[in-house]
């Protein structure tokens, strides 16, 4: 074998290894999600309010889903493939319209949906002018919401006026139907029509995809954009694709990336997915160097330039009008993703720290929080964080804005029914999707899944390793869920048509299983090896502080070193008195954050009295919560301070954390 042939063989082996490790990692994540979902459901049925509603939702879902699956199977047998697709997609769209007409348009939006609606109303009325943007910049995600309002929501608001909620819901229903069509197309290209037909049926059987169009959820568009991007990649690499079809795909990519940039964040993930997929295709010999350069130019370079040209001026305008620069962007998102306290989900305390930190120190502070997690909680970071994040990420259909909307509109029974339905659907879907992933391990050597699999693997890595991990983000992965589950259903139902056996799957499992075990070992070793080097960069250890009677502080077991909660005292306004380990003949600077542990709108601006003894006598200062506190201690000052509320007892617990202590000579 000559050198070129050996390189080609090595490249192919490396590419197959990457894909097989990715597939097995996804399967393990789904397995963790299944366990987590089963435990959560058992807890709900064990004593939470509206247990009967949850149980009724499970029963109703199983009956309706079973009847629906039987009808869809009958339709597939009697209709042509095009007739089946048309019937299913039309039924799907009409079912969503019926829900809108049955009262969905009258439901009041809540949370992020209400905030986005507020931005759309303001910007559609007054435009993107500094006088409008500057007040909006008081919100943490000002730039994110201002971009997401474009282009569709503002256009819909101007066209529909007071009927904007219904218009958005109809628009979302159309996007959902288009997503179903893309799933069908991907299935026919990669797995065959039978798998595509089953995957299409899952669009009607997952409650999230039947009800979320009623919410102003940006995940509807984001999920559609990503599966559209995957479809472009797969279509581009189909054999014998002509010049005109490729020109159309290049134009679609040219328009898609600017839309992803407006959505926020997903453009970076997709750009990385395109680059990684094309590089791996060339490495495996699937594409010549010239064809790879052509694909890079058409699917990545030109779309990136288009995004910069089309969205760049908007970014400049938003940045110029930003009075506060609260948000550190992707770095803050990643920092929240490494919160041990929330298992990688959104953490409001980190957001408050980001808001209160001066602009010049924001990025450094976020990095110090991540470093502190690894330094003070290495076991949690090394062993627990990634499995917990994976379990949450793969809970498809959980944590939807629709449930929050039902709760805000005081529909507890409907919410309980939905909880039961989506719990049953996930527990039914996950075993099928897990089985489909194991089939993919054996499939990789016989079928071309590279341009489908790698983009989804990059997506999973981005959210689980680099950012927040929340069940909401599984919306970007639904097509993958459905196609994997569809492949397994077809494999189960038709033994005669099986291309491989369980023995083939087990054989394909060995290398990625050992590889993932080795990678996990390297990760564990890396965290504990790096830990000592983070000492000087980590936040100050609050366990070195004491209370007034010289007793060490009682701190949280999870975030012990850099976050403590001071509860109200029954007959006193005092939250606590802290003594710092500073000799009285030395000077020091102590910095920390004081955050109310209550609703931000209710607690913002609450007075807090700081009382301390200096060389010149007792001093009192009234602070307004939340606040970043900087305390300068001079020689002769008592190294302690007292925090008290204006009333007794204090109205809420007070969090003191993210501290830094610099003792000077």
N, C-alpha and C positions, 0 to 999 in steps of 0.2 A: 504494500500500500504506500503510495507516494505521500509527500508532505501535505499537498492540497487535500487529498482524500482523508488523511488523518485529521486535519483541521475541521473538515466538514463533519466527520463523524463525532469529533469532540464537541463541536458546536451544537449538533443535534442532540447529543446526550445531555449537554448543559441545559438546553432549552426544555427538554422533556423533564429534567430534574426540577427546574424552577416551577413548571406547570404542575407537576405531581405534588410537590410540597405545598403549593398554593391551594390545590383542590383538597388535600387532606386537612390543611389548617382550617379551611372554610367548613368542612364537614365536622371537625371537632368543635368549632365555634357554634355550629347549629346544634350539636349534641348538648353543649353547655346551656344553650338557650332553651332547649326542650326541658332539661332538668329544672332550670329556673322558672319556666312557665308552669310546670306541673306543681312545683312547690308553692308558687304564688296563688295558683287556683285553689289548692287545698287549704291555704290559709284563709282565702276569701270565703270558701264554703264552710270554714270552721267557726265562723262567728262574726264576720263583718256585717254591717247593715245591708239590708236588701239581699240577703243570701238567697231567698226564694226567687227574686228576679234574676240573679246570676244563673241559678239552676234552670229556670225557665228559658233563659237565653240559650243555654247549652242545648237543651232539648229541642227548642224551636229551630236552632241552627242545624242540628243533625237531621231533623225531619226535612227541612226545606232544602238543605244542601244535597241530601240523598235524592229527593225528588228532582231537583234541578240537574244533578249529574245524570240521572236516568233519561231525562228529556234531552239533554245535550248529546248523550250517546245515541239516542234514537235519531236525532237530527243529523248527526254525522253519518249514520248508516244510510239515510234516505236521501240526503242532499249531496250535490257535487261539492268539491272542496270550496269553490268560490261561493256557492250558495250557503254552505255552512258558515263560512266567515262572515258573510253579509248578514245572515240571520242572527248570529251570536253578537256581533258588534252592534247591530241595530237594536237588539233586545237590551243589551248593556246600556246603550245611550238612552233608550226610552225609559228604562227602570230608574235611571238617575233623574230624568225629567219628571217622572211621576213623584219622586221624593221631594223635588223642589216644589211642585204644585200642591203636594199634600201638607205643606206647612214648613218645609225647609227654608223657604225664602223669608219667613217671618222670625226665624231664630236669630237672636242677637249674638254677634261675634264677641269673642272674649280673648284676653291675653294678647299674644303676638298678632293675631288676626285683627283685633280692634286697633292695635297700634299702627299696623300697616294701613288699615282703612283710614285712620286719621291722617297719615302722611299723604295718601292718595288724594283725599279731599282737599287738603291744604295746597298741595303742589298743583293739582289740576285747576284749582281756582286762581291761585296767585302766581304760579310759574316758578321756575328755578332761578329766582333773583335773590341777591344777597339779603334783602329785607325779609324775605320769607325763610331763607335757609338758616340765617343766624339764630333765630329763636329755636328752630328745630334742633340745632346742634347741642342743645342742653341734654338731649336723650343720649344714652350710651351708644346705641347702634344707629346713630343718625345717618352716617354715610351708607350703611347697609340698606336701611329702609328707603332712603332717597333713591338709591339705584334700583331697588326691586320694584318701585312704583312704575318704572319704565320697562318696556314700551306699552304693554298690554293693559295694565290696570288703569293708567291715566286715560288711555284712549277709550276704554269701556266706560269710565266715569263721565267723560265728556259726551259720549254718545247716549248713554242710558240715563244719566241724571239721577233722579230719586230711585230708579229701578236698578241701580248699580249692584246691590247684593244679588238679585236674581240673575243679572247679566253675568256676573262673575261665576255664579254657580253653573250656569249653562256653558260658559266658556270652559270651566274646569271639567265638566262632563265630556265636552268635545276632546279635550286633551287626554282624558282617561281613555276614551275610545281609540284615539290615535296610538296611545301606548299599547293598547291591546293588539292593534294591527301590526305594530313593530315586533311585538313578541311572536305573533304568528309568522311573520316573515323570517325572523331569526331562526325560529324552530324549523321551518321548511328548508332553509339553507343548510342548517347544521345537523339536524337530527331526523328529519323526515316529517311528513304531514301528520302522522298519527301522534307523534310527540307534540307537534305544534298545536294540534286540535285539543289535546288535554291541557296544555299550557294556557291556551286561550280560555278554556272553561274556568280555570282558576281565577281569572280576572273577575268573573261573576260570583265566585264562591268565597273570596276573601272580603270580609265586611269593610275593611279599610278602603277598598277600591269601590265599594258601593256607596259609602256615606261621606267620605272626606271631601268630595266636591262641594258639599254644603259649607265648608269652612274656607276662609281666605288663607289657605295654606300654601306657602311658597314651595313646599316639598312636592306638590303636584307638578309644577313646572320644572323644578330641578330634576326630579326623577325622569320626566319625559325627555329633557335635554340630554341626560346621560345615556339613556337607552337609544336615543336617536344617534348620538355620537358612536356608540358601539355598532349600530347598524351600518353607519357610513364606513367604518373600518372593515366590517365583514364584507359588505357589498364591493368595496374597492378591490379587495383581494380575491374576488371570484374569478375563475379562469375565463378567458376569452371575453373579458369586459371591454366594450368598445370605447372609442374616444369620447363620443357624446355622453354616454352614461357616466363616464369618469369626470367629465367636465361638470355635469350636474351634481355629482357627489362633492366635487371640490367647491362648487358654489354653495352647497348646503353647509359644508364645513366652514366656509368663509362667513356665513351668517350665524352659524351656531355658536362659535366661540365668543363673539361680542355679547350674545344673549346670556351665555354662561357667566361672563364677566359682570353683567348687570345683576345676575342672581347672587353672585358673591361667593368666592372660594372654590366652587366646583370647577371653574375654568382651570385653576392650577392643577387640580386632581386629574382632569381629563387631558391636559397638555402632557403631564407626566405619564399618563397611561398610553397616549399615542406614541411618545418618544420611546418608552420602554417596549411597547409591542413591536414597533418597527425595527428597533435595534435587535430584539430577540429573533424576529423573523429573518433578518439578514444573517445573524449568527448561526441560525439553524439551516441556512441555505435555502430557505423558503422564498427568498426574494433576492435578486441580483443587486449589486451595489448601485447600478444606475436606476433600477426600479425603486430601490429604497430611497434614494435621493429625491426621486420624483414624488414619492408618497410623502416624504418629510416636507417638501416644499408646498405641496397642495393641501395636505391635511394638518400641518402644524405651523410652518413658518408664515405663510400668507394669512391664515386665520389669526395668528398672534399679532401680526401687523395690523390687520383689520380691527381687532379688538382695541389696540392702542390708538388707532386713528379715530375710531368711532366713539369709544368710551373714555379715552384719555382726557379730552376737553371737559367732560362732565366731572371726572375725578378732580381735575384742577379747580373747577368752579366750587365743588363741594368742599374741598380742602381749604380754599381761600375764605369761605364763609364760616368755617368751623371755628367758633370762638374758644372752645374748650379742649378739643382733641382728647376726649375721654378714652377712646377705644384704641388699644394697641394692635387690634386686628387679629391676624392669624396666630401670632405669638400668644395673645391672651386666650384665644380659643384653645390652643394646645396646652396652655397652663391649666385651664379648667379641666382638660381631659386627663391630667395627671393628679387630680384631686383624689386622694385616698378616701377622704371623708364621704364623697358622693359616688365613688366607684367610677369616676371618669365622666360623670354627667355635669350639666350646668351647675355652677356654684356661685351663688350671689355674693358671697364674701370676697371672692377673687375679683368680681366685677367692681365692687366698691373700692377695693384696693387700687385697681387700675384707674378708676375715676379720680381718687384722691391724690395719687402720686404725681409729682411735677413731671412735665413732658420729658425733660432731659433724663429722668430716672426711670421712666416707665418700662422700657425693654429690659433694663438691668434688673429691675424689681421682679418682673415676671420670670426671668431666667433664674433668679435667686430662689423663688418659690419652688420651681421645678427641682433645682439642686437640693433644696432643703428636704423635699420629699425623699429623694434618694439617700441623703445623708442621715436623716433622723429615722426614716421608716424603710430601711432597705429591704426587709423581709416582705413587707406589704407590696412594695413596688416590684420586687423581683418575682414573687410567687403568686400574688393575688390580683394585682391590678389588671393585667392583660386578660386573664380568663373572665374576670367580672365584666370588663368592657366588651369582650366578645359576646358573652351571654346576652347582654343588653342590646347590642347592635343587631343580633340576628332574631330578635323578637318581632318578627314582621307583623304589622298591624296594631302593635301596642302603642300606648302613649300618644294617641291621636288628638288633634285639636277638636275633633268632633265630640269626643267625650267631655272635654273641658267646656265646650259650648253647651252641651246638655246640662252639665252641672250648673253653669252660670245662669241658664234659663230655667232652673228649678224643675228639671225633668229627671228626678232620681231613679224612677222605675225604668225609663227608657235607657238611661245610662247603665243600669244594672243589666238589662237585657243585652245591651251592646257588649258589655264586659264579658258576659257569658258566651256570646256568639264569637267574639274575636278570640277568646281563650280556646274554645273548642276548635276553631278553624286553624289556629296555629299548632295545636297539639296534633291535629290531623295532617297538616301540611309538612311539618318538620321531619317526621320519619321518612316521608317520601322524598323530600329534598336531600336528606342525608344519604339515603340509598342511591339517589341519582348521582351524588358526588362520588360515591365509591365506584359506581359504574364508569364515571368519567376517567378514573384512574386507569382502568383497562382500555378505555376508549382512546386515550391520548395517542397511542402508537398506531392506531388504525384510522382515525378520523381527524379532520382539521378543525380544532377548536381554539387555536392560538389567538385569533383576532377577536374571539368572543370571551375567552377565559381571562386573559391577561388584564384587560381594562377593568374587569370586575375585581380581580385580585388586587390591583393597585388601589381601587376605591376602598376595599375592605382594609387594606394596610393603612391608608391615609386616615381613616376614622378611628381605627382601633389603636394604632401605634402613635399617630401624630396629633390627634385632636380629640374633641368631645365624642363620646360614644353614647348614643341615645336610641331607643327603639324607633323614633321618628325618622332617623336617617336610613333605616332599612328600606324606605320607599325607593331609594336609588337602586335597590338590589332585587326588586320584586320579579322582574323578568327572569333573572338568574334562578331565583327560587322556583318559579313556575316551570321553567324549561327542565331544570334538574328533576323536579318532581314528576313532570310529564314523561321524561325518559324512563324513570323507574317504574311508573305505572304501566307503560307499554311493555317493558321488560318482564314485569310480573305476569301480565295477562296473556302473553304470547310466547310460551316456552320454545315453540318451533322456530321462531324468528330470532332467537337470541344469538348474538355474535360471539359471546363468551360466557363462561360459567363463573360460579362463585370462586372456583379454584383460580381462575385467571385474575379475578379481583384481588384475592389474597396475595397472589404472586406480585401484582402491581403495587401492593400496599407496603411491602417490606422496605424498599429503599426510602420512600418519603417518611415512613414511620421512624426509622433509625435516624434519618437526617433531621427531622423536627426535634427528636429527643436530643440530638447533639447541639442543635441551635439553641434549644432551651437551656442546656447546660452552659453554653457560652454566654447566654444572656444573664443567667444567675451569677456566673463567675465575673462577668463584666461589671454588674452593678456593685458587687461587694469589693471588687478590685478598685473601682473608681471612687468608692465612698470616702476613703481617707483624704483624697485629694480635693474633696468638696468642702472640707472643714472651713477654710478661710472665706469661701464664697457663700456659704449657707447663712440663713438668718440666725439671729442670736437665740440661744437656748433659754427660754423663759423659766426653765427649772432652776436656774441659778438665782432667780429672784425669790424673796420670801415675803410673808405678810408681816404686819407690824410687830407681832410677838416672836418674830424670828423662826417661824414654822414654814418649811418649804410649801410652795403653792401646790394645790391640788389641780392637776391639769388633765385634759382629755387624753384618753389612752391612744386615740387614733392620731391626733395631731399634737401630741404632747409638747414638743419643744417650742412651737411658734404660734400657738393659738390657745387662749384660755377664755372661759366664760365666767363672768362674775354675776351670780344670781342676786336678786333683790333680797334685802334683809327685812324681817318682819316689822320691826319697830324703829328702823333707822333709814335715813336717806342714803347711807353710805353703800357704795358698791364694793369698795375694797381699798386697802392701803398697801401699797407695794414698796418693798425695800430693795434697792439695787445693790449689787456687790461692788460698790465704789468707795474706796477710802475717802474720809472727809477732807484729807489734805490734797486730793487730786481733783482735776477737772474732768468732765465727761460730757458727751452728747448722747442722749437717749431718744430714739425715734420709735414710734409705734402707731398703730391704727386703732381707733376706738369706734366700734361699729355696733349700733343698736341691733339687738336680736328681736326685731319686731318688723311689721310691715313698713317699708320705706316711706310710703306716703304719709303714714300716721306718725312715724318717729322722726322724720327729717326735720332738723332744726331744733330738736329737743335740747334744752340747756343741760350742761354738765359742769359742775364746779370742780376745778382742780385746786387743791389746797396743799401747800408745802411750806417747809421752814427753810429759809435761806440765811446766809450770814447776816443779812440786814433785818431779819425778823420774819414773821408769818406773811405769806402772800396767798391771795386767792385770785383765780382767773376763771371767768365764765366762758366755756367753750360751747359750740353748737355741733351737735352730732349729725352725721358721722364726721370724723375729722382725722387727719394725719397730724399727730402730735410730735413736736420736736421740743425736747426739754434740755436746756443747757445747765449743767451743774458746775459751779465754781468752787474752789477750795473754801471750806467752811460751811457749805450748804449741806443740809441733811440729805442723804441719798435715798429719800423716800417721798412718796406723794400719795394723796388721798383723792379718790374720785367719789363724788356724791351727786345725787339728783336734787332737783328743786323741791321734791315732795317725798314724803315717807309713807309707805315704802317706795323704792324706785319703781318706775312704771314697767320696766322690762329688764331682762338680763342684758349685760353689756359684754361685748367681746373685746378683748385686748389681745392684739397679736401682730405678727409680721414685724417684729421689733429688731432694732439694731442698737448696740451699745459700743461706743468708742471711748475708751478710757485714755486720757492724755497724760503725758509726763507732768 
